[in-house]
Amino acid sequence: MGALKTLHAPMAWLDGRWQRDVLLTVDSSGRWADITVNLPAPPHAELLGGPVIPSLVNAHSHAFQRAFVGLAERREAGQDDFWSWRDRMYALALRISPQQLRAVASQLYAELLRGGYTQVCEFHYLHHAADGQAFDDELDMAWALAAAAEDTGIGLTLLPVVYTRSGFNASGLRLDQHRFTADADWAWRACQRINAAGLARVSAGVALHSLRGTSAADIARLRDRVGGADLPIHIHVAEQTAEVADCLAATGRRPLQWLAEAGHLDPRWQLVHATHAEPAEIEAVALSGAGIVLCPGTEANLGDGLPDLSAWLGNGVSLTVGSDSQVTRGWVEELRWLEYGQRLALRQRNIAAEPGCQPSSAARLFDAAVHGGARAAGFAAWGLTPGARADALVLNREADGLRGLPDEALLDAVVFGSNGSPWQSVWVAGRARPWRAPQRVGDAFEAAMHELWCPDGGPQA
């Protein structure tokens, strides 16, 4: 394909280090055609005003939960944990409409662009109408998410979720989960329809809610339906200690152990959270080629616990991050929390660094997230590399935390010294995108929030 435009950056983050005078050519499909270093800017090139780094994939998102942020941060009595938070969150899940979901997701996706994400993987289980019945078009909620992505310009990987039971010994879902019902055939049909729609920057994989939310038969059926298709397969796993205990009681195996020993895992699989993993399980995941998706902001907010980051990294497991419940909506904070959680637990510094190979904690985590995000979204390539979609972030060297620093410290300062969005522009498919929510998006979000939480003029969270 012919070149659409040529960009020139004074520096770019390539192959784990800064390189200078970088010429980036975008083809007519919005992908990087060529990237060349040590070339002065030709007369026809568009000059980028600062250093360029890859954007990241947000590998785990529940968009509707953006409407719940800030509404579960009080404890009036008793103990508050993941399970009590979940029951309160269902108050939102039980009534949000497709129109409200589009408004909420549009606001979220604009915020994710501002947070440095240009692709989002939607772990989508809010399938049906508020009464649990199918919409006339059973994918109305999925199309609302696709429309929100189009509203903002972000890329979207939709992951229709299989969800058939409320727990290991349950025969079905609870009444307050009736909107989630979907078996393997439903999720596969949804995946096929989304991919056949030909929407710009929208694709689909599949997901299983969790081992507690699906049966062994569900997993086998989905694997059979997917066959050898090169699609991402996501699952929540080992997020909570209670989940691990229940899995042990029901199956005699821990969740990751069960998945590995059942022979399900391969490089298409993305294990979301994987918080409570023993060394043998981490080694088994590494041997399978599966990846993990960590969500440090949400995991901290919900009190999930901390992963064994050093073991995951040391075993070479593909790793990336996601925003999950949306309490954090930028990758800078996710990477910062990922490292700082380890520092607090171990009372050491620079846990992610690899002396002799990559001494920068920020660089090692960032490069891992770039690579892992490609796999989570189902892409063959991601980042500043030929063939990948031409997405990037242009840093603002006058931003708080970056001003006056030597070049080699810039990425460290982005993660550990900035206020979270230190870029001057965000690029998607070779175009600079607005990364502040348009007024109409903000107005629609506020209207949806009022309908959901204050229909009679008072808060009802």
ABEGO torsion letter per residue (X at the ends): XBBABBBBBABBBBGGBBBBGBBBBBBAAGBBABBBBGBBBBAABBBBABBBBBBBBBABBBAAAAAABGAAABBABEBBBAAAAAAAAAAAAAABBAAAAAAAAAAAAAAAAAAGBABBBBBBABABBAAGBBBABAAAAAAAAAAAAAAAGBBBBBBBBBBABABAABABBBAAAAAABBBAAAAAAAAAAAAAAGBBGBBBBBBBABAAABBAAAAAAAAAAAEABBBBBBBBBGABAAAAAAAAAAAGBBAAAAAAAAGABBAABBBBGGABBBAAAAAAAAAAGBBBBBBAAAAAAAGAEBBBAAAAAAAGBBBBBBAEAGABABAAAAAAAAAAAAAAAAGBBGAABBBGABABAAAAAAAAAAAAAAAAAGBABBEBBBGBBBBBBBBBAABBGABGBBAAAAAAAAAAABAGBABABBBBGGBBBBABBBAAAAAAAAAAAAAAAAAAGBBAX
